[in-house]
Amino acid sequence: MRFNKETFITGFALFSMFFGAGNLILPPNLGFKGGDMWFWVTIGFIISAVVLPLLGIFAHARLQGTMLDFGKKVSPTFSLIYCLIVYAISISLPSPRTASVTHEMAIQPFFGTSSLLTSSIYFVIVLFFVLNRSKILNILGKFLTPIIFVVILSIILIGVFSTHSPMNISVFETPVIEGLLEGYQTFDAIGAVVVGGVIIISLQLNGKKSFEENRLLIRNSGLIAGIGLFIVYAGLIYNGALFNNDFEQGISRTELLSGLSIKTLGNIGSTFLSVLVSLACFTTAVGIVTGTADFIKGVFKESQLAYIITSVVGCILGVVMGQLDVHDIIIVAIPALMFIYPITIVLILLNVLPDRFTSVIVFRSVVIITMVFSLPDFLASIGFKEQVQNVLEMIPLGNYSLAWLLPAMFCFVLSNVFIKLTSKK
């Protein structure tokens, strides 16, 4: 593996585009509730918020196309619809959430201004970066990400080596699954298929390289980003557990993160946290809007006008949705995630496996089964839990919002066995 200056810059840029609002506020709260079971909670969270996104980047390195390539073996129509849904979710929920978190934690406590003013200024700056997208990797990788990492690492290390009260016991019955499902809310697996495309196009704009050179660069950059995410997530979860006797049980996610920064860095911690939140959220918003604009530009035959219009619309939508508070955005996101996240996970896994195991038949059958068995979880999340409860109880892991998992695995194995048997005839 070759790790040169460009690899680290690209890896830091990738880390910064992953690391946004949810990545900051979710892990401490998970550790706070996980208490003495923090390790098992971390395992679940790392699977859905580090391992799967890393595999998504590996899939991009293997394909080196657009996000449309992720679902092309199912059908071009499916791939287009899937991409449109993912990009619609991305600019409607995680992107505005970055502005909402920035306002609640970095602006309102100091200035008391309206969320409309915050989100308006915020997305004007985002738009400037998106329209200058050829400079994104250098700006994010060289300057912003190192600042983010140093500040958050300071909070983690000081917290770990501080004195603490005994941890409370966990409130979770199934800590690994709770961690896994909470990892959905980071949007990192979806982020992998979105920002991975941003990385590829940015590399193409920065200079010509061979397919193999880009593959190695993207894979190694993904490893750097994945290691960074692992350190930050594990550290924040552990800190949330260490201090779970120091805060009221009903504390909000943003209040807990603010409290941890003050506990570790003192009163100046609020200032440091404001800088951290603003930078982390901003870089993610830039990645999401850029990825969406890149996709629409490709759909309209590389039209720069389509890129500009999409960028502007994405930022306007960010301003509008950014008026919701963080908790409301998280609640709204749950139904969308219950349906689209399993499909995204399956597409990532299928695209990193060798071609001999992922024929068109395998792709289509596994994706269809995943969609069918995700439907009860989706219906339960939008208020029809009583109506689908009997169905969920019949499906293995159905009571844990993972009704799709075992059917998809079984379908993958069965499809490959069927192909192997029929090919011998």
N, C-alpha and C positions, 0 to 999 in steps of 0.2 A: 504494500500500500504506500502511495506517495502522498505525503502531507507537506505541500509547499505553501508559500504565502497566499496564493490564489485560493487554495483549498480552505485555509482558515478563514479568509475573508468571506468566501461563499458560505461556509458553514455557519459563521456568525450571523450573516444576513438571513440565512434560513432559520436559525434559532430565533432571531428577532421577529420574523414574520409569524412563526408559530406562537411565540410567547406574548400573549395579550391579556385581556381582562380576566377571562375565566382561569387562565393559568396562574394568576396571582391570588385570586380570592377563593378558589375552590379547594386547593390542597390544605391550607391551614384549618379550614372548617371541617374537612374530612378527618384530619388528625385530632381536632378538638372533640369530635363526636366518637372517633374510633378509640381514643384513650389507650388503655393497655393493649389493645389489639391493633395498634397503629401499623405494625409491620405487615400484617395480612391485608389491611386496607391499602397499604402502599403497593403490595403485589398486584392487586386488582387494578388500581389506578395506573400503574406503570404499563400494564398490558394494553389498555385501551388508549392511553395518552402518550406513550413513548414507543412501545414495540410496533403497534399497528401503523402509526404515522411514519416510523422509520422504514417499515416495509413498503409503505406508499411511495416514499422517495426512491427506494430501490426499484419499484415498479416503473417509475418515471425514467430512471436511469436506463432501464431495459428497453422501454418503448421509445423514449425521446421524441414523442409526438405531442399531441394535444390531449386534453382530458377526454375528448371523444374516443380516443384509442382504448380507454379503460373498458368500455362496454361494447366495442365494435363487434366482438364475437357473438354477442347476443343478437343484435341487429342494429343497423344504423339509426333506425327510428327510436329504439329503446335508448341508445347512447345519447342521442340528441335530447330526448325528454329528461333523462337522468341528469345530464349536464345542466340543463335549464333549471331544474328543480334545485340542484345543489347550489348553483350560483345565486338563484333567487333567495334561498335560505341564508346564504353567506352574507349578502349585502343587506338583508332584512333583519338579521338577528345578531350574529357575532360582531359584525362591523359597527352597528349602532351601539352595541353594548360597550364597546371600547370608549365611546364618547360619554356614555352614562356613568361608567366607573370613574373615568377621569374627572367628571364633574363632581361626583359624590365624595371622592377621596382627595383630589388635588386642587380643586377650584373653590367649591362651596365653603369648605371650612375656613378658608383664608379671605375670600372676597365676598361671599354671600350673593353672587350674581345669579341670574336665571340660567337654567339648563339650556334654554334656547340660544342665549348668547354664547355659552361655552361650546355647544355642538356646532354652531354656525362658524365660529372662528376656527375650531378644530378641523372641520371638513374642508374649509377653504385651504388650509395648510396641506391637508391630505391631497387635495386636488392638485396643488402645485407639484408635489412629489410625483404623483401618478402621471402627470403630463410631461414630467422630465424623467421618464422611466428608465432611460438608458444609464442613468447615474445611480439607480436604486441600490445595486449590489455594493458599490464602493461606499456610499453614504451610510448604509445600514451596517455593513460589515466592518468598516474601519473606525467609525465614530460612535454610533448609537449603542450597538450591542455590548461592547466592552463596558460602557458606563452602566448599563442595565445589570450586567452580570456581577460587577464589583459591588454595587449597592445591595443587591439581594443576597449575595454571598456573605456580606458583612452581617446582615440581619440573622442569617442562618447560623453562622459560626458563633457569634456572641450569644445567641439563644441557647445553643447546644452546651456552651461552657459556663452558663449562668447557673445559679442555684434555683431549685424548683421544689414545689410541694409534690407529694405523691400523686400519680396520675389517677384520674377517675376511671372506673371500668367503662368498657365500650357500651354504647347504646345500640350497636348493630348486632343482629342475630347471625347474619352472614357477611362478615366484613370484606371478604374477597370480592363477592358479587356487588356489594355496595360501592366499593372502590372502583370496580369495573364500570358500573353504570354511571357513577359520577364523572368518570373520565369521558363519557359521551359529551358532557356539557363543555368540555374544553374545545370541542369541534376539531381536535387535532387530526383525526383520521380524515375528515372532510378537508381540513386545511392542507393535508399532505397532497391530495389530488389537485387542489387549487393552486397553492403556492409552488408546488413542484413544477407546474407549467410556467410560472413566472421565472423561476430559476433558469429553466431551459431556454426561454426566449431571451432573457437577459444575457446569457452566455453567448447566444447567437449574435446578439447586437454588439457584444464586446469583442468579438473576433472569431474567426473560423478555426474550428478544431475538428479532428476526426471523431467519428462515432465512439470509438474506443476511449479516446482521451476524455470526451465529455462523460462517458459512462463512469469512468474511474473518479473523475472530479465530483460528479453528483453523488455517487455512493459514499465517497470519503467525507464529503461535506455533510451528507446526511448523518454519518456516524458522529461527527463533531457536534452537530445540532442535537442528536439523540442523547449523547453523553451529558451535554449541558442541561437538557430537559430533565434527565434522570436525577442529576445532582440537585437541581432546584426543587423538583417535586418532592423527592424523598426528604430533603431538608425542611421544606415548609410543612409537610405532613407531620414530621417528627416534632417540629417546634409547636405546632398546634396541639399535639398530644402533651408535650412537656408543660405547657402553660394552661392546660384545660381545667385547672383548679383555680385559676386567677380571674376568670371572667364568668359572668352570668350565663346560664345555659341557653337563654333565648337570644344571645347576642347575634347580630347579623354578620354576614360574611365580610362586608366592608369594614364594619366596626372592629371585628376580630383582627383583621390584617393591620388596621391602624393601631390597635392596642399592642400587638406584637412588636411593631416598629418602635413604639415608645418604650416598651419593656426592655428592648435590646439596645436601642441607640439613644434613649433618653428623649428629651423634648425636641432635640434636633431631628429625631427619627421621623417626625411628621413631615419635615421639609424634605428629607431624603426620600421618604415614601412618595411624596408628591412628584418628585422628579422621576422616580422609578415607574410609577403608575402611568404618568404622561408618556414617557418614552416607550414603555412596553406596549401600551394600548395603541399608540400612534403607529408604530411599525407594523402591527398586525392589520390595522385598518388600511394602510398603504398596500400591503400584500394582497388583501382581499379585493379591494377595488381594482387594483392593477390586474389581478388574475381574471376578474369578471370582464373587464374591458378588453383584455387580450383575447378572451374566448369569443366575445361578440364580434370583435374585429375579424377574427378568422372565419366566422360564419358568414360575414358579409364581404368575403373575398379580399381580406387585408385592407379594408377601408379605414383610413385614419379618422375620417369623420365619425364612423361608428364607434371607434375607440374613445373619441372625445365626448360624444353624446352619452355613452355608457358611463364614463367616468363622472360626468356632471350629474346624471340621474342617480348613480350610486351614492354620491355625496349628498344630494338633496334628500334621498331616502334615509341616509344616516342621520341627518339633522332632524327629520320628522320622527323616526323611531327612537332617536336618542332622548326624546322627552320622557320616555318611560323610565322608571327606576330599575335598578339592576335586578331586583327580585322578580319584578313583573316580566322582564325579558327572559329570565331563566325559566319561569313557569310557562310562558308562551312557547318556548323552544322545545319543551319535552315531547309533545306529540310528533313534531317534525322529526326529532331525533329517533324516536321509537320506530319510525318507518324507514327513514333514509339511511340511518347509521348501519343497520345490519347489511343492507345492500352494498354500501360502501366498503364495509369490512370484507365481504365476500369477493367483491371485484378486486380489491387490493391483493388478497391472498391468491386468487386465481391468476393474477397478472405477474406474480413473482415466482410461481411454480413453473417447472419445465413444460414446454409445449406438449410433450407426449402425454401429460396428465390433464391438459386443459383444451381439449378439442371444442369445437362449436357446440356439440351435443352436451358436453359437460358444463360449459358456460351457461347455456340456455336452461338446462334442467336445474342446476344449482341456484341460479338467480331467481327463477320462477318459484321454486320451493321456498326460498328465503322470503320472497315477497308475500307469498300465501301465509306462511307461518308468522310473519311480522304483523300481519293485519290484526290479530286479537290483541297484541300488545298496544298497537296504535289505537284501537277502539277503546281499550281500557283507559288509555291516557287522556282521551277526550270526553270521558264521563260515562262510558258504557260498560264499566267494569262488572256490574251485576249481570248484565246480559251475556257477557263472554266468560264469566268466571268458571262455568262448568267446562267450557272448551279448554281454558288454560290449565285446569286441574288434570285434564286428560293427557296433556302434552308434557313430556319431561322438561323440567326447568321452566315450565310455563308460569309458575307462581313467582318466579324471580325475574320476570321481564326478559327472558332469554328463550322464548318458545321456538325461535327460529334455529337455534344453534345445532342441536343434535339432528333434526331433520336435514339441515343443509350438509352436515358432515356425512350422514348416511347416504344422501343423494349423490354426493361426490364419489364416494367409494363404489356405490352400486352402478353409477354411470360408467366409471372406468372399467369395472368388471364386465359389464355388458359389452362395451366396445372391444375389449380384449377377446371375449368369447366369440363375438360375431366376426372379428377379423380373421379368426383361425378357420372359419368355414369356407 
